[in-house]
């Protein structure tokens, strides 16, 4: 296994590097006759692409998606669906100073140790640019799930040390932070701008809510639904933590507090986050992901070079001072892929859902 594929019944394989010719994805296992257009996929990609605001990287990429195979007369054919978008605004010279140096927080060191050779242009395969392929695949899975009544919503819950104090779904796409609290978003943006001036960066927490998932998706023991969600979300480069339902707060709760009691109407609470025993309960699935501060900062730092000597480094180039807003559609895309994969698994075992 090379680590570039994901899923069992619905499989995706992404390809491409940050400063290569293109990035793309091949989806295998898609049911035939799903009506979807390049425009629908493009809508999701536009939410992830760079240059959306002054707190995002100024790199300008149209991220224009193209269907290459597995598609005919507006519908999927059931054969592998291949999608690709070209890189058009690369400045590889910005990285010439780090060819023989390892940037702190980046995968430069580990890629060098694993392969003995690495693409240093814009982080190569380890770049967040790879997530564009995930968003494209996720848009297709999301369309399939929406036909079955599933709704996926992710948003910034906390960023740069500032928490949202209210929830307003309508405000999420109306502020550059994609925060669920418009007033908190203004404070987050102000704080991020302060960090930009000092050459530093920030992280945050993304929350995701999924409604419309029927009870019964998932498997016991090793293929638990929350385990696959965790793998999908933690496979996003900048994500460093995952929790579901009450999450880490459960450690301080009593059993009588954490247990989701039931009555004739169903569950009275949802501390489990919509999954018990690795299988969906039919309640809303709720989880959170911790996103680290952007590794590429313009402050001078200490590191090591290829010869193992201590050196100083200052990262050049165009980078996001905070990744959270652009990770929101990536989280939604990976969530859709995991849920559709488990839905198809359940269909294979018990028939049509």
ZAZAZA-72387 format. One record per residue (C-alpha): residue in three letters; residue number from 1; y negated, x negated, z. Coordinates in nm, 3 decimals. Example, Ala and Ser with C-alpha at 12.3 -4.5 7.8 and 13.67 -1.06 7.14 Angstrom:
BEGIN
<res=ALA&n=1&yy=0.450&xx=-1.230&zz=0.780>
<res=SER&n=2&yy=0.106&xx=-1.367&zz=0.714>
***
This chain:
BEGIN
<res=UNK&n=1&yy=0.000&xx=0.000&zz=0.000>
<res=UNK&n=2&yy=-0.339&xx=-0.136&zz=-0.100>
<res=UNK&n=3&yy=-0.543&xx=0.099&zz=0.116>
<res=UNK&n=4&yy=-0.733&xx=0.254&zz=-0.175>
<res=UNK&n=5&yy=-0.553&xx=0.589&zz=-0.180>
<res=UNK&n=6&yy=-0.561&xx=0.882&zz=0.063>
<res=UNK&n=7&yy=-0.364&xx=1.204&zz=0.109>
<res=UNK&n=8&yy=-0.009&xx=1.325&zz=0.049>
<res=UNK&n=9&yy=-0.010&xx=1.655&zz=-0.143>
<res=UNK&n=10&yy=-0.366&xx=1.605&zz=-0.265>
<res=UNK&n=11&yy=-0.414&xx=1.235&zz=-0.334>
<res=UNK&n=12&yy=-0.732&xx=1.048&zz=-0.418>
<res=UNK&n=13&yy=-0.767&xx=0.687&zz=-0.532>
<res=UNK&n=14&yy=-1.118&xx=0.544&zz=-0.548>
<res=UNK&n=15&yy=-1.226&xx=0.241&zz=-0.749>
<res=UNK&n=16&yy=-1.535&xx=0.031&zz=-0.814>
<res=UNK&n=17&yy=-1.783&xx=-0.192&zz=-0.632>
<res=UNK&n=18&yy=-2.147&xx=-0.167&zz=-0.534>
<res=UNK&n=19&yy=-2.274&xx=-0.392&zz=-0.814>
<res=UNK&n=20&yy=-1.988&xx=-0.345&zz=-1.058>
<res=UNK&n=21&yy=-2.001&xx=-0.137&zz=-1.375>
<res=UNK&n=22&yy=-1.912&xx=0.191&zz=-1.208>
<res=UNK&n=23&yy=-1.744&xx=0.366&zz=-0.916>
<res=UNK&n=24&yy=-1.505&xx=0.655&zz=-0.951>
<res=UNK&n=25&yy=-1.206&xx=0.848&zz=-0.827>
<res=UNK&n=26&yy=-0.876&xx=0.988&zz=-0.953>
<res=UNK&n=27&yy=-0.750&xx=1.308&zz=-0.787>
<res=UNK&n=28&yy=-0.382&xx=1.392&zz=-0.820>
<res=UNK&n=29&yy=-0.216&xx=1.713&zz=-0.701>
<res=UNK&n=30&yy=-0.499&xx=1.951&zz=-0.792>
<res=UNK&n=31&yy=-0.374&xx=2.300&zz=-0.878>
<res=UNK&n=32&yy=-0.445&xx=2.401&zz=-1.238>
<res=UNK&n=33&yy=-0.715&xx=2.645&zz=-1.346>
<res=UNK&n=34&yy=-0.969&xx=2.568&zz=-1.074>
<res=UNK&n=35&yy=-1.303&xx=2.655&zz=-1.228>
<res=UNK&n=36&yy=-1.552&xx=2.379&zz=-1.152>
<res=UNK&n=37&yy=-1.830&xx=2.205&zz=-1.342>
<res=UNK&n=38&yy=-1.987&xx=1.861&zz=-1.342>
<res=UNK&n=39&yy=-2.304&xx=2.032&zz=-1.219>
<res=UNK&n=40&yy=-2.127&xx=2.154&zz=-0.904>
<res=UNK&n=41&yy=-2.003&xx=1.804&zz=-0.827>
<res=UNK&n=42&yy=-2.344&xx=1.661&zz=-0.909>
<res=UNK&n=43&yy=-2.505&xx=1.887&zz=-0.651>
<res=UNK&n=44&yy=-2.307&xx=1.717&zz=-0.374>
<res=UNK&n=45&yy=-2.367&xx=1.370&zz=-0.516>
<res=UNK&n=46&yy=-2.741&xx=1.434&zz=-0.519>
<res=UNK&n=47&yy=-2.725&xx=1.489&zz=-0.143>
<res=UNK&n=48&yy=-2.569&xx=1.142&zz=-0.098>
<res=UNK&n=49&yy=-2.755&xx=0.936&zz=-0.358>
<res=UNK&n=50&yy=-3.011&xx=0.673&zz=-0.255>
<res=UNK&n=51&yy=-3.389&xx=0.704&zz=-0.271>
<res=UNK&n=52&yy=-3.417&xx=1.054&zz=-0.120>
<res=UNK&n=53&yy=-3.695&xx=0.970&zz=0.127>
<res=UNK&n=54&yy=-3.894&xx=0.682&zz=0.279>
<res=UNK&n=55&yy=-3.622&xx=0.636&zz=0.545>
<res=UNK&n=56&yy=-3.355&xx=0.571&zz=0.281>
<res=UNK&n=57&yy=-3.287&xx=0.273&zz=0.057>
<res=UNK&n=58&yy=-3.529&xx=0.257&zz=-0.240>
<res=UNK&n=59&yy=-3.241&xx=0.180&zz=-0.476>
<res=UNK&n=60&yy=-3.259&xx=0.430&zz=-0.762>
<res=UNK&n=61&yy=-2.928&xx=0.558&zz=-0.889>
<res=UNK&n=62&yy=-2.895&xx=0.882&zz=-1.085>
<res=UNK&n=63&yy=-2.528&xx=0.896&zz=-0.983>
<res=UNK&n=64&yy=-2.456&xx=1.103&zz=-1.293>
<res=UNK&n=65&yy=-2.096&xx=1.216&zz=-1.276>
<res=UNK&n=66&yy=-1.863&xx=1.240&zz=-1.575>
<res=UNK&n=67&yy=-1.520&xx=1.404&zz=-1.595>
<res=UNK&n=68&yy=-1.282&xx=1.175&zz=-1.784>
<res=UNK&n=69&yy=-0.948&xx=1.357&zz=-1.767>
<res=UNK&n=70&yy=-0.761&xx=1.649&zz=-1.613>
<res=UNK&n=71&yy=-1.027&xx=1.897&zz=-1.723>
<res=UNK&n=72&yy=-1.043&xx=2.138&zz=-2.016>
<res=UNK&n=73&yy=-1.255&xx=2.440&zz=-2.100>
<res=UNK&n=74&yy=-1.421&xx=2.446&zz=-1.759>
<res=UNK&n=75&yy=-1.101&xx=2.429&zz=-1.554>
<res=UNK&n=76&yy=-0.870&xx=2.171&zz=-1.403>
<res=UNK&n=77&yy=-0.546&xx=2.126&zz=-1.596>
<res=UNK&n=78&yy=-0.321&xx=2.027&zz=-1.306>
<res=UNK&n=79&yy=-0.300&xx=1.669&zz=-1.432>
<res=UNK&n=80&yy=-0.498&xx=1.385&zz=-1.264>
<res=UNK&n=81&yy=-0.870&xx=1.458&zz=-1.260>
<res=UNK&n=82&yy=-1.068&xx=1.136&zz=-1.314>
<res=UNK&n=83&yy=-1.440&xx=1.118&zz=-1.241>
<res=UNK&n=84&yy=-1.678&xx=0.825&zz=-1.278>
<res=UNK&n=85&yy=-2.044&xx=0.738&zz=-1.228>
<res=UNK&n=86&yy=-2.213&xx=0.420&zz=-1.353>
<res=UNK&n=87&yy=-2.420&xx=0.178&zz=-1.147>
<res=UNK&n=88&yy=-2.758&xx=0.141&zz=-1.315>
<res=UNK&n=89&yy=-2.998&xx=-0.013&zz=-1.060>
<res=UNK&n=90&yy=-2.835&xx=-0.332&zz=-0.932>
<res=UNK&n=91&yy=-3.017&xx=-0.645&zz=-0.812>
<res=UNK&n=92&yy=-2.739&xx=-0.890&zz=-0.744>
<res=UNK&n=93&yy=-2.984&xx=-1.181&zz=-0.709>
<res=UNK&n=94&yy=-3.095&xx=-1.027&zz=-0.379>
<res=UNK&n=95&yy=-2.760&xx=-1.145&zz=-0.240>
<res=UNK&n=96&yy=-2.759&xx=-1.501&zz=-0.377>
<res=UNK&n=97&yy=-2.857&xx=-1.636&zz=-0.037>
<res=UNK&n=98&yy=-2.546&xx=-1.504&zz=0.135>
<res=UNK&n=99&yy=-2.281&xx=-1.628&zz=-0.109>
<res=UNK&n=100&yy=-2.158&xx=-1.883&zz=0.146>
<res=UNK&n=101&yy=-2.268&xx=-1.701&zz=0.462>
<res=UNK&n=102&yy=-2.117&xx=-1.409&zz=0.653>
<res=UNK&n=103&yy=-2.360&xx=-1.129&zz=0.738>
<res=UNK&n=104&yy=-2.324&xx=-1.000&zz=1.097>
<res=UNK&n=105&yy=-2.181&xx=-0.647&zz=1.107>
<res=UNK&n=106&yy=-2.055&xx=-0.663&zz=0.748>
<res=UNK&n=107&yy=-1.704&xx=-0.709&zz=0.611>
<res=UNK&n=108&yy=-1.793&xx=-1.044&zz=0.451>
<res=UNK&n=109&yy=-1.591&xx=-1.247&zz=0.702>
<res=UNK&n=110&yy=-1.287&xx=-1.018&zz=0.712>
<res=UNK&n=111&yy=-1.266&xx=-0.975&zz=0.333>
<res=UNK&n=112&yy=-1.284&xx=-1.354&zz=0.293>
<res=UNK&n=113&yy=-1.006&xx=-1.402&zz=0.544>
<res=UNK&n=114&yy=-0.785&xx=-1.131&zz=0.390>
<res=UNK&n=115&yy=-0.827&xx=-1.210&zz=0.019>
<res=UNK&n=116&yy=-0.958&xx=-1.569&zz=0.019>
<res=UNK&n=117&yy=-1.216&xx=-1.447&zz=-0.229>
<res=UNK&n=118&yy=-1.481&xx=-1.174&zz=-0.221>
<res=UNK&n=119&yy=-1.741&xx=-0.997&zz=-0.429>
<res=UNK&n=120&yy=-2.062&xx=-1.082&zz=-0.242>
<res=UNK&n=121&yy=-2.286&xx=-0.863&zz=-0.460>
<res=UNK&n=122&yy=-2.407&xx=-0.579&zz=-0.241>
<res=UNK&n=123&yy=-2.090&xx=-0.594&zz=-0.028>
<res=UNK&n=124&yy=-1.865&xx=-0.523&zz=-0.327>
<res=UNK&n=125&yy=-1.582&xx=-0.283&zz=-0.239>
<res=UNK&n=126&yy=-1.693&xx=-0.269&zz=0.127>
<res=UNK&n=127&yy=-2.026&xx=-0.115&zz=0.030>
<res=UNK&n=128&yy=-2.122&xx=0.239&zz=0.124>
<res=UNK&n=129&yy=-2.158&xx=0.288&zz=-0.252>
<res=UNK&n=130&yy=-1.782&xx=0.353&zz=-0.258>
<res=UNK&n=131&yy=-1.841&xx=0.680&zz=-0.072>
<res=UNK&n=132&yy=-1.997&xx=0.834&zz=-0.384>
<res=UNK&n=133&yy=-1.642&xx=0.861&zz=-0.521>
<res=UNK&n=134&yy=-1.530&xx=1.039&zz=-0.202>
<res=UNK&n=135&yy=-1.816&xx=1.286&zz=-0.227>
<res=UNK&n=136&yy=-1.722&xx=1.365&zz=-0.588>
<res=UNK&n=137&yy=-1.358&xx=1.427&zz=-0.490>
<res=UNK&n=138&yy=-1.465&xx=1.620&zz=-0.182>
<res=UNK&n=139&yy=-1.682&xx=1.849&zz=-0.394>
<res=UNK&n=140&yy=-1.375&xx=1.955&zz=-0.591>
<res=UNK&n=141&yy=-1.169&xx=2.015&zz=-0.275>
<res=UNK&n=142&yy=-1.462&xx=2.200&zz=-0.123>
<res=UNK&n=143&yy=-1.481&xx=2.435&zz=-0.421>
<res=UNK&n=144&yy=-1.108&xx=2.512&zz=-0.390>
<res=UNK&n=145&yy=-1.141&xx=2.577&zz=-0.017>
<res=UNK&n=146&yy=-1.448&xx=2.798&zz=-0.063>
<res=UNK&n=147&yy=-1.244&xx=3.031&zz=-0.283>
<res=UNK&n=148&yy=-1.016&xx=3.071&zz=0.019>
<res=UNK&n=149&yy=-1.307&xx=3.150&zz=0.252>
<res=UNK&n=150&yy=-1.357&xx=2.807&zz=0.412>
<res=UNK&n=151&yy=-1.708&xx=2.686&zz=0.500>
<res=UNK&n=152&yy=-1.784&xx=2.325&zz=0.596>
<res=UNK&n=153&yy=-2.113&xx=2.223&zz=0.757>
<res=UNK&n=154&yy=-2.205&xx=1.878&zz=0.886>
<res=UNK&n=155&yy=-2.539&xx=1.763&zz=1.023>
<res=UNK&n=156&yy=-2.707&xx=1.495&zz=1.233>
<res=UNK&n=157&yy=-2.680&xx=1.584&zz=1.600>
<res=UNK&n=158&yy=-2.832&xx=1.264&zz=1.734>
<res=UNK&n=159&yy=-3.009&xx=0.967&zz=1.578>
<res=UNK&n=160&yy=-3.203&xx=0.662&zz=1.696>
<res=UNK&n=161&yy=-3.142&xx=0.769&zz=2.056>
<res=UNK&n=162&yy=-3.291&xx=1.116&zz=2.008>
<res=UNK&n=163&yy=-3.073&xx=1.427&zz=2.049>
<res=UNK&n=164&yy=-3.109&xx=1.768&zz=1.886>
<res=UNK&n=165&yy=-3.192&xx=2.028&zz=2.150>
<res=UNK&n=166&yy=-3.132&xx=2.337&zz=1.936>
<res=UNK&n=167&yy=-2.926&xx=2.442&zz=1.635>
<res=UNK&n=168&yy=-3.077&xx=2.590&zz=1.321>
<res=UNK&n=169&yy=-2.848&xx=2.572&zz=1.017>
<res=UNK&n=170&yy=-3.137&xx=2.660&zz=0.785>
<res=UNK&n=171&yy=-3.332&xx=2.349&zz=0.885>
<res=UNK&n=172&yy=-3.060&xx=2.094&zz=0.806>
<res=UNK&n=173&yy=-3.137&xx=2.048&zz=0.437>
<res=UNK&n=174&yy=-3.511&xx=2.088&zz=0.495>
<res=UNK&n=175&yy=-3.567&xx=1.760&zz=0.680>
<res=UNK&n=176&yy=-3.490&xx=1.403&zz=0.564>
<res=UNK&n=177&yy=-3.268&xx=1.342&zz=0.867>
<res=UNK&n=178&yy=-3.042&xx=1.642&zz=0.796>
<res=UNK&n=179&yy=-3.075&xx=1.721&zz=1.165>
<res=UNK&n=180&yy=-2.996&xx=2.065&zz=1.304>
<res=UNK&n=181&yy=-3.323&xx=2.068&zz=1.503>
<res=UNK&n=182&yy=-3.644&xx=2.038&zz=1.301>
<res=UNK&n=183&yy=-3.857&xx=1.922&zz=1.594>
<res=UNK&n=184&yy=-3.603&xx=1.658&zz=1.694>
<res=UNK&n=185&yy=-3.589&xx=1.545&zz=1.330>
<res=UNK&n=186&yy=-3.961&xx=1.461&zz=1.338>
<res=UNK&n=187&yy=-3.909&xx=1.243&zz=1.646>
<res=UNK&n=188&yy=-3.608&xx=1.075&zz=1.486>
<res=UNK&n=189&yy=-3.805&xx=0.992&zz=1.171>
<res=UNK&n=190&yy=-4.093&xx=0.847&zz=1.371>
<res=UNK&n=191&yy=-3.852&xx=0.628&zz=1.566>
<res=UNK&n=192&yy=-3.674&xx=0.509&zz=1.251>
<res=UNK&n=193&yy=-4.007&xx=0.413&zz=1.093>
<res=UNK&n=194&yy=-4.088&xx=0.205&zz=1.401>
<res=UNK&n=195&yy=-3.755&xx=0.025&zz=1.364>
<res=UNK&n=196&yy=-3.819&xx=-0.033&zz=0.994>
<res=UNK&n=197&yy=-4.145&xx=-0.210&zz=1.074>
<res=UNK&n=198&yy=-3.963&xx=-0.448&zz=1.308>
<res=UNK&n=199&yy=-3.683&xx=-0.507&zz=1.057>
<res=UNK&n=200&yy=-3.422&xx=-0.327&zz=1.265>
<res=UNK&n=201&yy=-3.197&xx=-0.022&zz=1.213>
<res=UNK&n=202&yy=-3.046&xx=0.275&zz=1.398>
<res=UNK&n=203&yy=-2.728&xx=0.482&zz=1.423>
<res=UNK&n=204&yy=-2.641&xx=0.831&zz=1.539>
<res=UNK&n=205&yy=-2.386&xx=1.110&zz=1.571>
<res=UNK&n=206&yy=-2.273&xx=1.354&zz=1.302>
<res=UNK&n=207&yy=-2.123&xx=1.687&zz=1.402>
<res=UNK&n=208&yy=-1.911&xx=1.893&zz=1.165>
<res=UNK&n=209&yy=-1.810&xx=2.260&zz=1.192>
<res=UNK&n=210&yy=-1.546&xx=2.426&zz=0.977>
<res=UNK&n=211&yy=-1.495&xx=2.802&zz=0.967>
<res=UNK&n=212&yy=-1.239&xx=3.008&zz=0.778>
<res=UNK&n=213&yy=-0.938&xx=2.783&zz=0.839>
<res=UNK&n=214&yy=-0.630&xx=2.996&zz=0.914>
<res=UNK&n=215&yy=-0.398&xx=2.923&zz=1.204>
<res=UNK&n=216&yy=-0.097&xx=2.712&zz=1.116>
<res=UNK&n=217&yy=-0.235&xx=2.415&zz=0.918>
<res=UNK&n=218&yy=-0.121&xx=2.073&zz=1.033>
<res=UNK&n=219&yy=0.201&xx=1.920&zz=1.157>
<res=UNK&n=220&yy=0.340&xx=1.805&zz=1.491>
<res=UNK&n=221&yy=0.366&xx=1.448&zz=1.619>
<res=UNK&n=222&yy=0.248&xx=1.195&zz=1.357>
<res=UNK&n=223&yy=0.076&xx=1.416&zz=1.099>
<res=UNK&n=224&yy=-0.142&xx=1.618&zz=1.334>
<res=UNK&n=225&yy=-0.439&xx=1.783&zz=1.164>
<res=UNK&n=226&yy=-0.686&xx=1.615&zz=1.399>
<res=UNK&n=227&yy=-0.514&xx=1.278&zz=1.345>
<res=UNK&n=228&yy=-0.562&xx=1.304&zz=0.969>
<res=UNK&n=229&yy=-0.921&xx=1.421&zz=1.015>
<res=UNK&n=230&yy=-0.979&xx=1.120&zz=1.238>
<res=UNK&n=231&yy=-0.828&xx=0.885&zz=0.980>
<res=UNK&n=232&yy=-1.036&xx=1.035&zz=0.701>
<res=UNK&n=233&yy=-1.360&xx=1.018&zz=0.896>
<res=UNK&n=234&yy=-1.295&xx=0.676&zz=1.049>
<res=UNK&n=235&yy=-1.218&xx=0.541&zz=0.701>
<res=UNK&n=236&yy=-1.590&xx=0.582&zz=0.625>
<res=UNK&n=237&yy=-1.725&xx=0.230&zz=0.668>
<res=UNK&n=238&yy=-2.007&xx=0.301&zz=0.913>
<res=UNK&n=239&yy=-1.813&xx=0.536&zz=1.143>
<res=UNK&n=240&yy=-1.707&xx=0.377&zz=1.473>
<res=UNK&n=241&yy=-1.589&xx=0.675&zz=1.677>
<res=UNK&n=242&yy=-1.434&xx=1.022&zz=1.647>
<res=UNK&n=243&yy=-1.393&xx=1.309&zz=1.892>
<res=UNK&n=244&yy=-1.288&xx=1.671&zz=1.855>
<res=UNK&n=245&yy=-1.372&xx=1.978&zz=2.061>
<res=UNK&n=246&yy=-1.473&xx=1.877&zz=2.412>
<res=UNK&n=247&yy=-1.387&xx=1.523&zz=2.309>
<res=UNK&n=248&yy=-1.444&xx=1.249&zz=2.566>
<res=UNK&n=249&yy=-1.595&xx=1.502&zz=2.805>
<res=UNK&n=250&yy=-1.241&xx=1.636&zz=2.850>
<res=UNK&n=251&yy=-1.161&xx=1.327&zz=3.056>
<res=UNK&n=252&yy=-1.390&xx=1.453&zz=3.333>
<res=UNK&n=253&yy=-1.279&xx=1.818&zz=3.315>
<res=UNK&n=254&yy=-1.010&xx=1.997&zz=3.512>
<res=UNK&n=255&yy=-0.722&xx=2.168&zz=3.338>
<res=UNK&n=256&yy=-0.859&xx=2.504&zz=3.445>
<res=UNK&n=257&yy=-1.185&xx=2.416&zz=3.272>
<res=UNK&n=258&yy=-1.045&xx=2.261&zz=2.955>
<res=UNK&n=259&yy=-0.763&xx=2.505&zz=2.877>
<res=UNK&n=260&yy=-0.862&xx=2.766&zz=2.617>
<res=UNK&n=261&yy=-0.743&xx=3.092&zz=2.770>
<res=UNK&n=262&yy=-0.652&xx=3.388&zz=2.551>
<res=UNK&n=263&yy=-0.674&xx=3.764&zz=2.568>
<res=UNK&n=264&yy=-0.605&xx=4.049&zz=2.323>
<res=UNK&n=265&yy=-0.905&xx=3.937&zz=2.115>
<res=UNK&n=266&yy=-0.791&xx=3.575&zz=2.085>
<res=UNK&n=267&yy=-0.925&xx=3.254&zz=2.241>
<res=UNK&n=268&yy=-1.195&xx=3.281&zz=2.506>
<res=UNK&n=269&yy=-1.320&xx=2.925&zz=2.453>
<res=UNK&n=270&yy=-1.273&xx=2.640&zz=2.206>
<res=UNK&n=271&yy=-1.251&xx=2.313&zz=2.399>
<res=UNK&n=272&yy=-0.962&xx=2.217&zz=2.169>
<res=UNK&n=273&yy=-1.199&xx=2.217&zz=1.872>
<res=UNK&n=274&yy=-0.980&xx=2.453&zz=1.671>
<res=UNK&n=275&yy=-0.661&xx=2.243&zz=1.682>
<res=UNK&n=276&yy=-0.378&xx=2.249&zz=1.939>
<res=UNK&n=277&yy=-0.056&xx=2.051&zz=1.908>
<res=UNK&n=278&yy=-0.181&xx=1.909&zz=1.579>
<res=UNK&n=279&yy=-0.197&xx=2.260&zz=1.425>
<res=UNK&n=280&yy=-0.504&xx=2.475&zz=1.356>
<res=UNK&n=281&yy=-0.561&xx=2.773&zz=1.587>
<res=UNK&n=282&yy=-0.777&xx=2.975&zz=1.349>
<res=UNK&n=283&yy=-1.085&xx=2.902&zz=1.559>
<res=UNK&n=284&yy=-1.377&xx=2.697&zz=1.431>
<res=UNK&n=285&yy=-1.289&xx=2.330&zz=1.390>
<res=UNK&n=286&yy=-1.557&xx=2.117&zz=1.556>
<res=UNK&n=287&yy=-1.566&xx=1.737&zz=1.565>
<res=UNK&n=288&yy=-1.816&xx=1.453&zz=1.594>
<res=UNK&n=289&yy=-1.842&xx=1.107&zz=1.441>
<res=UNK&n=290&yy=-2.036&xx=0.810&zz=1.580>
<res=UNK&n=291&yy=-2.224&xx=0.618&zz=1.310>
<res=UNK&n=292&yy=-2.323&xx=0.258&zz=1.375>
<res=UNK&n=293&yy=-2.670&xx=0.116&zz=1.302>
<res=UNK&n=294&yy=-2.706&xx=-0.016&zz=0.947>
<res=UNK&n=295&yy=-2.572&xx=-0.372&zz=0.944>
<res=UNK&n=296&yy=-2.820&xx=-0.497&zz=0.683>
<res=UNK&n=297&yy=-3.139&xx=-0.578&zz=0.874>
<res=UNK&n=298&yy=-3.422&xx=-0.818&zz=0.784>
<res=UNK&n=299&yy=-3.429&xx=-0.988&zz=1.124>
<res=UNK&n=300&yy=-3.304&xx=-1.348&zz=1.143>
<res=UNK&n=301&yy=-2.957&xx=-1.367&zz=1.299>
<res=UNK&n=302&yy=-2.696&xx=-1.630&zz=1.379>
<res=UNK&n=303&yy=-2.373&xx=-1.649&zz=1.181>
<res=UNK&n=304&yy=-2.116&xx=-1.882&zz=1.025>
<res=UNK&n=305&yy=-2.080&xx=-2.014&zz=0.672>
<res=UNK&n=306&yy=-1.768&xx=-2.070&zz=0.462>
<res=UNK&n=307&yy=-1.731&xx=-2.418&zz=0.609>
<res=UNK&n=308&yy=-1.726&xx=-2.276&zz=0.962>
<res=UNK&n=309&yy=-2.066&xx=-2.416&zz=1.058>
<res=UNK&n=310&yy=-2.326&xx=-2.219&zz=1.256>
<res=UNK&n=311&yy=-2.620&xx=-2.113&zz=1.040>
<res=UNK&n=312&yy=-2.901&xx=-1.860&zz=1.041>
<res=UNK&n=313&yy=-2.920&xx=-1.567&zz=0.801>
<res=UNK&n=314&yy=-3.172&xx=-1.307&zz=0.699>
<res=UNK&n=315&yy=-3.041&xx=-1.023&zz=0.482>
<res=UNK&n=316&yy=-3.246&xx=-0.942&zz=0.174>
<res=UNK&n=317&yy=-3.217&xx=-0.641&zz=-0.056>
<res=UNK&n=318&yy=-3.270&xx=-0.266&zz=-0.036>
<res=UNK&n=319&yy=-3.100&xx=-0.094&zz=0.254>
<res=UNK&n=320&yy=-3.110&xx=0.226&zz=0.458>
<res=UNK&n=321&yy=-3.267&xx=0.177&zz=0.803>
<res=UNK&n=322&yy=-3.033&xx=0.457&zz=0.915>
<res=UNK&n=323&yy=-2.724&xx=0.579&zz=0.731>
<res=UNK&n=324&yy=-2.675&xx=0.912&zz=0.910>
<res=UNK&n=325&yy=-2.853&xx=1.148&zz=0.664>
<res=UNK&n=326&yy=-2.658&xx=1.019&zz=0.365>
<res=UNK&n=327&yy=-2.327&xx=1.017&zz=0.554>
<res=UNK&n=328&yy=-2.345&xx=1.393&zz=0.613>
<res=UNK&n=329&yy=-2.211&xx=1.486&zz=0.264>
<res=UNK&n=330&yy=-1.950&xx=1.209&zz=0.294>
<res=UNK&n=331&yy=-1.820&xx=1.360&zz=0.619>
<res=UNK&n=332&yy=-1.809&xx=1.703&zz=0.455>
<res=UNK&n=333&yy=-1.625&xx=1.562&zz=0.154>
<res=UNK&n=334&yy=-1.359&xx=1.381&zz=0.356>
<res=UNK&n=335&yy=-1.313&xx=1.691&zz=0.573>
<res=UNK&n=336&yy=-1.255&xx=1.904&zz=0.264>
<res=UNK&n=337&yy=-0.998&xx=1.658&zz=0.127>
<res=UNK&n=338&yy=-0.800&xx=1.652&zz=0.453>
<res=UNK&n=339&yy=-0.802&xx=2.030&zz=0.492>
<res=UNK&n=340&yy=-0.698&xx=2.097&zz=0.133>
<res=UNK&n=341&yy=-0.418&xx=1.841&zz=0.164>
<res=UNK&n=342&yy=-0.283&xx=2.021&zz=0.473>
<res=UNK&n=343&yy=-0.331&xx=2.361&zz=0.309>
<res=UNK&n=344&yy=-0.117&xx=2.252&zz=0.013>
<res=UNK&n=345&yy=0.143&xx=2.114&zz=0.254>
<res=UNK&n=346&yy=0.163&xx=2.448&zz=0.432>
<res=UNK&n=347&yy=0.187&xx=2.629&zz=0.100>
<res=UNK&n=348&yy=0.474&xx=2.403&zz=-0.002>
<res=UNK&n=349&yy=0.662&xx=2.486&zz=0.319>
<res=UNK&n=350&yy=0.595&xx=2.858&zz=0.356>
<res=UNK&n=351&yy=0.457&xx=2.978&zz=0.026>
<res=UNK&n=352&yy=0.116&xx=3.121&zz=-0.066>
<res=UNK&n=353&yy=-0.145&xx=3.136&zz=0.211>
***
